[in-house]
Amino acid sequence: MAIRTGQVDAVVVAGDQGPQVFTLEGAEHAYRALIESMNEGALTLTANKTILYANQCFARMVKCPLEQVMGSSFRRFLSAADRETLRTLLKQTHQSGSQIQVVLNACDGSQMPAQISIQPLAKNGFNRATIGMVVTDMTESRNNESRLRALSQGLVQAQETERGRVALELHDHITQLLCAILVRSQALADKLSFRDGTSKGEAIKLREMLGETAEEVERISRNLRPSVLDQLGLVAVLRDTGAEFAARTGVPLKLACVQLAARLPADTELTLYRILQEALKNIEEHARASHVTVCLSQQGRFLRLAINDDGIGFDTYLADPSVVLR
């Protein structure tokens, strides 16, 4: 009852050297009322992670009676990996506070994602709390992240579907019309004799322009949704894209790809292709490179796509949007 009503001013903790008494400074009613009104968990700990004080909010987070929380070890609510991470972090919090993302293990076996803000407390003797913590429930934040991720994936999928539709329209209709016009212009040029002079020359130029236009439309259609990606897979489309880039820009491109044992998921292949496509676009427009290297490698379940060029690059400091220039 004393713990639940905030009337505890000291905690006796059993240790290797016998019971130790830890006083709780700042145990005044106004201070306790403020801490208990928080929507976040609040704790004070000893150096060995013994909980000297916890508010009701933290007890609800870990679904454990408050009288069983105080005096116990904070480590009981963490996994082995999180315990080690916390131990390492606490060694670095002597000067200023830190934050860590963990998963709290509740007493009923459930788990809760949480963010812990750690602040060292001033020590005036051995019997004082040395660590202050604020624990924030990240469940809603994680749910919002999942919803945003699902929305983003839905938007990307809708965009890719529309790209596929436009690519099909270009290939099946516009390109065919251009080819038909190209054939007619070729027939017109053949009918004109050299005696027609200027007219025949203009007809030949028109035929060449139509041919270039048809090739450009076909290139745009292929970039929107390359059929080789669906039919032959990632490695084939990387080779095709690299060869097209080198032929169009005159910049040599060296491609090194591992032979994949099986086809990757369609969305993974499409993502890697879009990354390469955007990187080559940036190289063409900004890098002024003379050589490009693309390397696809695999390590276990992980796939690595590395794109390098010898272009001018950019200042990463100036490119960082978080940097404020004065």
Summary of the structure (lengths in Angstrom):
residues: 326
radius of gyration: 33.3
end to end distance: 57.2
largest distance: 115.8
contacts: 850
relative contact order: 0.06
helix: 50%
strand: 21%
